[in-house]
Amino acid sequence: MQSVMVSNRFILGIVAFSVSFGLSLVPNWDLSKAFFTGVITVIATYIAALFVDKRRRNYEMLILGSLRKKIQEREGLKSRIVREINQIEEQRHLIYTDSIQLQNQVAECRSQRDSLNRELSTFSAQKKQLQAEISSLTTKLDNLDKSQAELNNSCSTLTAEKRRLELNCNVFRAEATQLQNHISELQQQKQELESNLTLLDRLKPQLEEKLHELRIKIQELESEVNKENQLLIATINERKNIEASLNSYQTQIGAQQTELTNLQGQISLLQEERDGLQSQVWELFQQIETISLEPLSSQVEENNGESFPFSELIEPIESIGNRLDISDNLPIEWTNLLQKLPSHEIQVLKAIIEQENPKAMIKQIAEANITMPNLLIDSINEQANDIIGELIIEPTSEIPEVYEEHMINVRKMIATYENLMARHTSSN
């Protein structure tokens, strides 16, 4: 290779010398000058050739460096591909073993699914039995509610007499609280049974969608089956207790009927006191200057008959004065509503407006008047619906609330009631 390059350079020098020598000799025919130009031409050509060779060598070195880098990159890529191929083979082996295990698990899951389907069929039969028992329990609860409503009606008609007979009232209060507690317990048990039934309905699609979690869910199902068995035993025991309690309630109702006959005898004695209270009421009416005689005379004429409500004679004199003197700022229908509402129902409205959670206060007022909180709220809404044409307390909320559009009038009504109470006490 080197000899070829030397011979090529020698030929290039001879050609350059001969050409330059001939070109410079032809016009002047000066040999020395032509020889000198030929030598210079040879030197210039050799320098140019060296420069060109050097650039060519640099270019070749650059190409060789890039080729070496590419070779190294290809070798690294080759090593990485070999490692990845080895990893893929290992993963293929692992996937093959996993597929075998999954096939075994699928066979086990299918057998477990068949067993679970059989268990679900047994659960559906138990569900039908539970539904039949729940329907019987609901009928019994309805009967209990009816008996409770009858007891509440009888208690509401004898509120004034029970105030004077506190010993008998304590017995009736204890019995009513026991009934309410027992009914609340039955309702809670009913809700638990319904929640258990919904859980049973949801178990079937969950088991079909999540077969890979069968082992964990089988344990959960076993625990739930134990709970349901315990609930079934508890419901059977509770049904027996309910039957025993119904028998006791029937005996208590017979005793209460005998007590009612005794109370009716006592009412005949209390009617004599009514005449004395009427005379005292007439004297108090004459002392009040702001009394309107027309509504008073109409009320007295209506109450002179046999249907004269005994509770209106026993209620405080303050409530009578309050119903006859109403502020002019209150609308007419709200004035009529204030005249119809008794003092304890006005206290219920005051507690609902002033307190965030008035349940405890309403319960105290209901116990003091031998009734229930729901009956107090229903009584207020019924009177408001009859007089105003709308309900003033929201019946569906857990915490009793007054509707926003009636809040101002209710506040005015309570303020009027308090002003009248304060005015009456100051006048006394």
C-alpha positions as CSV (number, residue, x, y, z in Angstrom):
1,M,0.0,0.0,0.0
2,Q,2.8,2.4,0.9
3,S,4.8,1.6,-2.3
4,V,1.8,2.3,-4.4
5,M,1.3,5.7,-2.7
6,V,5.0,6.5,-3.3
7,S,4.8,5.5,-7.0
8,N,1.7,7.6,-7.4
9,R,3.3,10.6,-5.8
10,F,6.4,10.1,-8.0
11,I,4.3,9.9,-11.1
12,L,2.3,13.0,-10.0
13,G,5.5,15.0,-9.4
14,I,6.9,14.0,-12.9
15,V,3.7,14.9,-14.6
16,A,3.5,18.3,-12.7
17,F,7.2,19.0,-13.5
18,S,6.8,18.1,-17.2
19,V,3.7,20.1,-17.6
20,S,4.9,23.2,-15.8
21,F,8.4,22.9,-17.5
22,G,6.8,22.6,-20.9
23,L,4.3,25.5,-20.4
24,S,6.9,27.9,-19.1
25,L,9.5,26.9,-21.7
26,V,7.3,27.4,-24.8
27,P,6.8,31.2,-24.6
28,N,10.3,32.3,-23.5
29,W,12.6,29.3,-24.2
30,D,14.4,29.9,-20.9
31,L,15.5,26.6,-19.5
32,S,16.6,27.8,-16.1
33,K,13.4,29.7,-15.5
34,A,11.3,26.8,-16.8
35,F,13.3,24.4,-14.6
36,F,12.7,26.7,-11.6
37,T,9.0,26.9,-12.3
38,G,8.8,23.1,-12.7
39,V,10.5,22.6,-9.3
40,I,8.1,25.1,-7.6
41,T,5.2,23.3,-9.3
42,V,6.4,20.0,-8.0
43,I,6.8,21.3,-4.5
44,A,3.3,22.9,-4.6
45,T,1.8,19.7,-5.9
46,Y,3.5,17.7,-3.2
47,I,2.3,20.1,-0.6
48,A,-1.3,20.0,-2.0
49,A,-1.1,16.2,-2.1
50,L,0.1,16.0,1.5
51,F,-2.7,18.4,2.6
52,V,-5.3,16.4,0.7
53,D,-4.0,13.1,2.2
54,K,-4.1,14.6,5.6
55,R,-7.7,15.7,5.2
56,R,-8.6,12.3,3.8
57,R,-6.9,10.6,6.7
58,N,-8.8,12.8,9.2
59,Y,-12.1,12.0,7.5
60,E,-11.3,8.3,7.4
61,M,-10.4,8.5,11.2
62,L,-13.8,10.2,11.9
63,I,-15.6,7.5,9.9
64,L,-13.6,4.8,11.8
65,G,-14.5,6.4,15.2
66,S,-18.2,6.6,14.3
67,L,-18.1,3.0,13.0
68,R,-16.4,1.9,16.2
69,K,-19.1,3.6,18.3
70,K,-21.8,2.0,16.2
71,I,-20.1,-1.4,16.6
72,Q,-19.9,-0.9,20.4
73,E,-23.5,0.2,20.5
74,R,-24.6,-2.8,18.4
75,E,-22.6,-5.1,20.7
76,G,-24.2,-3.5,23.8
77,L,-27.6,-3.9,22.1
78,K,-26.8,-7.4,21.3
79,S,-25.9,-8.2,24.9
80,R,-29.1,-6.5,26.1
81,I,-31.2,-8.5,23.6
82,V,-29.5,-11.6,24.8
83,R,-30.3,-10.8,28.5
84,E,-33.9,-9.9,27.6
85,I,-34.3,-13.1,25.6
86,N,-33.0,-15.0,28.7
87,Q,-35.4,-13.0,30.9
88,I,-38.3,-13.7,28.5
89,E,-37.5,-17.4,28.6
90,E,-37.5,-17.4,32.4
91,Q,-40.8,-15.5,32.4
92,R,-42.2,-17.9,29.9
93,H,-41.2,-20.8,32.2
94,L,-42.8,-19.0,35.2
95,I,-46.0,-18.2,33.2
96,Y,-46.2,-21.8,32.2
97,T,-46.0,-22.9,35.8
98,D,-48.5,-20.2,36.8
99,S,-50.9,-21.3,34.1
100,I,-50.8,-24.8,35.4
101,Q,-51.4,-23.5,38.9
102,L,-54.3,-21.3,37.6
103,Q,-55.9,-24.3,35.8
104,N,-55.8,-26.2,39.1
105,Q,-57.2,-23.2,40.9
106,V,-60.0,-22.8,38.3
107,A,-60.9,-26.4,38.8
108,E,-61.0,-25.8,42.6
109,C,-63.1,-22.6,42.1
110,R,-65.6,-24.4,39.9
111,S,-66.1,-27.1,42.5
112,Q,-66.4,-24.3,45.2
113,R,-68.8,-22.4,42.9
114,D,-71.0,-25.5,42.7
115,S,-71.0,-25.8,46.5
116,L,-71.8,-22.1,46.9
117,N,-74.7,-22.4,44.5
118,R,-76.1,-25.2,46.6
119,E,-75.6,-23.1,49.7
120,L,-77.3,-20.1,48.0
121,S,-80.3,-22.3,47.2
122,T,-80.5,-23.2,50.9
123,F,-80.2,-19.5,51.7
124,S,-83.0,-18.5,49.4
125,A,-85.3,-21.0,51.2
126,Q,-84.3,-19.5,54.5
127,K,-84.9,-16.1,53.1
128,K,-88.5,-17.0,52.2
129,Q,-89.0,-18.4,55.7
130,L,-87.6,-15.1,57.1
131,Q,-90.0,-13.1,54.9
132,A,-92.9,-15.0,56.1
133,E,-91.9,-14.5,59.8
134,I,-91.3,-10.8,59.1
135,S,-94.8,-10.4,57.6
136,S,-96.3,-12.0,60.7
137,L,-94.2,-9.7,62.9
138,T,-95.4,-6.6,60.9
139,T,-99.0,-7.6,61.5
140,K,-98.3,-7.9,65.1
141,L,-96.5,-4.6,65.2
142,D,-99.6,-3.0,63.4
143,N,-101.8,-4.5,66.1
144,L,-99.5,-3.1,68.8
145,D,-99.6,0.3,67.1
146,K,-103.4,0.3,67.0
147,S,-103.5,-0.7,70.7
148,Q,-101.0,2.0,71.5
149,A,-103.1,4.6,69.6
150,E,-106.2,3.6,71.5
151,L,-104.3,3.9,74.7
152,N,-103.0,7.3,73.7
153,N,-106.5,8.5,72.8
154,S,-107.8,7.3,76.2
155,C,-104.9,9.0,77.9
156,S,-105.5,12.3,76.0
157,T,-109.2,12.3,77.1
158,L,-108.2,11.9,80.8
159,T,-105.3,14.3,80.9
160,A,-106.9,16.6,83.5
161,E,-108.0,13.8,85.7
162,K,-104.6,12.1,85.6
163,R,-103.0,15.4,86.8
164,R,-105.0,15.2,90.0
165,L,-104.3,11.4,90.3
166,E,-100.5,11.4,90.1
167,L,-100.2,7.9,91.7
168,N,-102.2,6.3,88.9
169,C,-100.5,8.4,86.3
170,N,-97.0,7.2,87.3
171,V,-98.2,3.6,86.8
172,F,-99.6,4.5,83.3
173,R,-96.4,6.4,82.4
174,A,-94.2,3.5,83.3
175,E,-96.4,1.2,81.2
176,A,-96.4,3.6,78.3
177,T,-92.6,3.9,78.4
178,Q,-92.2,0.1,78.6
179,L,-94.5,-0.2,75.5
180,Q,-92.5,2.5,73.6
181,N,-89.2,0.9,74.5
182,H,-90.5,-2.6,73.5
183,I,-91.8,-1.2,70.2
184,S,-88.5,0.6,69.4
185,E,-86.7,-2.6,70.1
186,L,-89.0,-4.5,67.7
187,Q,-88.5,-1.9,65.1
188,Q,-84.7,-2.1,65.4
189,Q,-84.9,-5.9,65.1
190,K,-87.1,-5.5,62.1
191,Q,-84.5,-3.2,60.5
192,E,-81.7,-5.6,61.3
193,L,-83.7,-8.4,59.6
194,E,-84.3,-6.3,56.5
195,S,-80.6,-5.3,56.3
196,N,-79.6,-9.0,56.6
197,L,-82.0,-9.9,53.8
198,T,-80.5,-7.2,51.5
199,L,-77.1,-8.5,52.3
200,L,-78.2,-12.0,51.2
201,D,-79.5,-10.6,48.0
202,R,-76.2,-8.8,47.3
203,L,-74.0,-11.9,48.1
204,K,-74.9,-13.8,44.9
205,P,-73.6,-11.3,42.3
206,Q,-70.6,-10.5,44.4
207,L,-69.6,-14.1,44.5
208,E,-70.0,-14.5,40.7
209,E,-67.9,-11.4,40.0
210,K,-65.1,-12.1,42.5
211,L,-64.2,-15.8,42.1
212,H,-60.5,-15.1,42.8
213,E,-61.5,-14.1,46.4
214,L,-63.5,-17.2,47.1
215,R,-61.3,-18.5,49.9
216,I,-61.6,-15.3,51.9
217,K,-65.3,-14.9,51.2
218,I,-66.1,-18.5,52.2
219,Q,-64.9,-17.6,55.7
220,E,-67.0,-14.5,55.6
221,L,-70.0,-16.4,54.5
222,E,-69.5,-18.9,57.3
223,S,-69.4,-16.1,59.8
224,E,-72.5,-14.5,58.3
225,V,-74.3,-17.9,58.3
226,N,-73.6,-18.2,62.0
227,K,-74.9,-14.6,62.6
228,E,-78.0,-15.4,60.6
229,N,-78.6,-18.6,62.6
230,Q,-78.2,-16.6,65.8
231,L,-80.6,-14.0,64.4
232,L,-83.1,-16.8,63.6
233,I,-82.8,-18.1,67.1
234,A,-83.2,-14.6,68.5
235,T,-86.3,-13.9,66.3
236,I,-87.9,-17.2,67.4
237,N,-87.3,-16.2,71.0
238,E,-88.5,-12.7,70.4
239,R,-91.7,-14.0,68.8
240,K,-92.3,-16.1,71.9
241,N,-91.6,-13.0,74.1
242,I,-94.0,-10.9,71.9
243,E,-96.8,-13.5,72.3
244,A,-96.2,-13.5,76.1
245,S,-96.1,-9.7,76.1
246,L,-99.4,-9.5,74.1
247,N,-101.1,-11.7,76.6
248,S,-99.8,-9.5,79.4
249,Y,-101.0,-6.4,77.4
250,Q,-104.5,-7.9,77.1
251,T,-104.6,-8.4,80.9
252,Q,-103.3,-4.8,81.4
253,I,-106.0,-3.5,79.1
254,G,-108.7,-5.2,81.1
255,A,-107.2,-3.7,84.3
256,Q,-107.1,-0.3,82.6
257,Q,-110.8,-0.6,81.6
258,T,-111.7,-1.3,85.2
259,E,-109.7,1.8,86.2
260,L,-111.5,3.8,83.6
261,T,-114.8,2.9,85.1
262,N,-113.4,4.0,88.5
263,L,-112.2,7.3,86.9
264,Q,-115.7,7.9,85.4
265,G,-117.1,7.6,88.9
266,Q,-114.5,10.1,90.0
267,I,-115.4,12.4,87.1
268,S,-119.0,12.7,88.4
269,L,-117.5,13.9,91.6
270,L,-115.2,16.4,89.8
271,Q,-118.2,17.8,87.9
272,E,-119.3,19.4,91.2
273,E,-116.0,21.2,91.4
274,R,-116.5,22.3,87.8
275,D,-119.5,24.5,88.8
276,G,-117.4,26.2,91.5
277,L,-114.6,26.8,89.0
278,Q,-117.1,28.3,86.5
279,S,-118.2,30.8,89.1
280,Q,-114.5,31.7,89.7
281,V,-113.9,32.0,86.0
282,W,-116.8,34.4,85.6
283,E,-115.4,36.6,88.5
284,L,-112.0,36.7,86.8
285,F,-113.6,37.6,83.4
286,Q,-115.3,40.6,85.0
287,Q,-111.9,41.8,86.4
288,I,-110.2,41.7,83.0
289,E,-110.8,45.0,81.0
290,T,-109.6,43.8,77.6
291,I,-111.9,40.9,77.4
292,S,-114.2,40.7,74.3
293,L,-117.7,39.5,75.6
294,E,-119.0,38.0,72.3
295,P,-116.4,35.2,71.9
296,L,-116.5,34.6,75.7
297,S,-120.3,34.2,75.7
298,S,-120.2,31.9,72.7
299,Q,-117.5,29.7,74.4
300,V,-119.5,29.6,77.6
301,E,-122.7,28.7,75.8
302,E,-121.0,25.9,74.0
303,N,-119.4,24.6,77.2
304,N,-122.6,24.6,79.3
305,G,-123.7,21.3,77.7
306,E,-122.7,17.8,78.5
307,S,-119.7,18.0,76.1
308,F,-118.0,20.7,78.2
309,P,-114.2,19.8,78.2
310,F,-113.0,19.3,81.7
311,S,-109.4,20.1,80.7
312,E,-110.3,23.7,79.9
313,L,-111.5,24.3,83.4
314,I,-108.4,22.9,85.0
315,E,-105.9,24.6,82.7
316,P,-104.2,27.7,84.2
317,I,-105.9,31.1,84.3
318,E,-103.0,32.6,82.4
319,S,-103.9,30.6,79.3
320,I,-107.5,32.0,79.4
321,G,-106.2,35.6,79.6
322,N,-103.7,34.9,76.8
323,R,-106.4,33.7,74.4
324,L,-108.5,36.8,74.9
325,D,-105.8,39.4,74.5
326,I,-103.8,39.1,71.2
327,S,-101.4,41.6,69.7
328,D,-102.4,43.5,66.6
329,N,-99.1,42.7,64.8
330,L,-100.1,39.1,64.4
331,P,-102.3,38.1,61.4
332,I,-105.9,37.0,62.1
333,E,-105.4,33.3,61.2
334,W,-102.3,33.2,63.4
335,T,-104.3,34.9,66.2
336,N,-106.9,32.2,65.9
337,L,-104.2,29.5,65.9
338,L,-102.8,31.0,69.2
339,Q,-106.3,30.9,70.7
340,K,-106.6,27.2,69.8
341,L,-103.2,26.0,70.9
342,P,-102.8,25.0,74.5
343,S,-99.8,26.3,76.5
344,H,-97.7,23.1,76.3
345,E,-97.9,23.0,72.5
346,I,-96.8,26.7,72.4
347,Q,-93.9,25.6,74.6
348,V,-93.1,22.9,72.0
349,L,-93.0,25.6,69.2
350,K,-90.7,27.7,71.4
351,A,-88.3,24.8,72.0
352,I,-88.2,24.1,68.2
353,I,-87.3,27.7,67.4
354,E,-84.8,28.4,70.2
355,Q,-82.9,25.1,70.5
356,E,-80.8,23.3,67.9
357,N,-81.9,19.8,69.0
358,P,-85.2,20.2,70.8
359,K,-86.0,16.5,71.1
360,A,-85.2,16.3,74.8
361,M,-87.4,19.3,75.7
362,I,-90.3,18.0,73.5
363,K,-90.0,14.6,75.3
364,Q,-90.2,16.3,78.7
365,I,-93.2,18.3,77.7
366,A,-94.9,15.1,76.3
367,E,-94.1,13.2,79.5
368,A,-95.5,16.0,81.6
369,N,-98.8,15.9,79.5
370,I,-98.9,12.1,79.3
371,T,-98.5,11.9,75.5
372,M,-95.9,11.3,72.8
373,P,-93.7,13.9,71.0
374,N,-95.0,12.8,67.6
375,L,-98.6,13.2,68.7
376,L,-97.8,16.8,69.9
377,I,-96.2,17.7,66.6
378,D,-99.1,16.1,64.7
379,S,-101.7,18.0,66.8
380,I,-99.9,21.3,66.1
381,N,-99.8,20.6,62.4
382,E,-103.5,19.5,62.3
383,Q,-104.7,22.7,64.0
384,A,-102.4,24.8,61.7
385,N,-103.8,23.0,58.7
386,D,-107.4,23.6,59.8
387,I,-106.9,27.3,60.6
388,I,-104.0,28.5,58.3
389,G,-104.3,25.9,55.6
390,E,-100.6,24.8,55.8
391,L,-98.3,22.8,58.0
392,I,-95.9,24.8,60.2
393,I,-93.6,21.9,61.4
394,E,-91.8,19.7,58.9
395,P,-93.0,16.2,59.7
396,T,-90.4,14.2,57.8
397,S,-87.2,15.5,59.4
398,E,-85.5,13.7,62.3
399,I,-85.1,17.0,64.2
400,P,-88.3,19.0,64.3
401,E,-88.0,22.2,62.3
402,V,-90.4,25.1,61.5
403,Y,-90.7,26.0,57.8
404,E,-88.8,29.1,56.8
405,E,-91.9,30.9,55.4
406,H,-93.7,30.5,58.8
407,M,-90.7,31.3,61.0
408,I,-91.5,35.1,61.4
409,N,-95.2,34.5,62.3
410,V,-94.3,31.7,64.8
411,R,-91.8,34.0,66.5
412,K,-94.4,36.8,66.7
413,M,-97.0,34.3,68.1
414,I,-94.5,33.1,70.8
415,A,-93.5,36.7,71.6
416,T,-97.2,37.7,71.9
417,Y,-97.8,34.7,74.2
418,E,-94.8,35.6,76.4
419,N,-95.9,39.3,76.6
420,L,-99.4,38.3,77.6
421,M,-98.0,36.0,80.3
422,A,-95.8,38.7,81.6
423,R,-98.6,41.3,81.5
424,H,-100.9,38.9,83.4
425,T,-98.3,38.1,86.1
426,S,-97.6,41.9,86.5
427,S,-101.3,42.6,86.9
428,N,-101.6,39.9,89.5
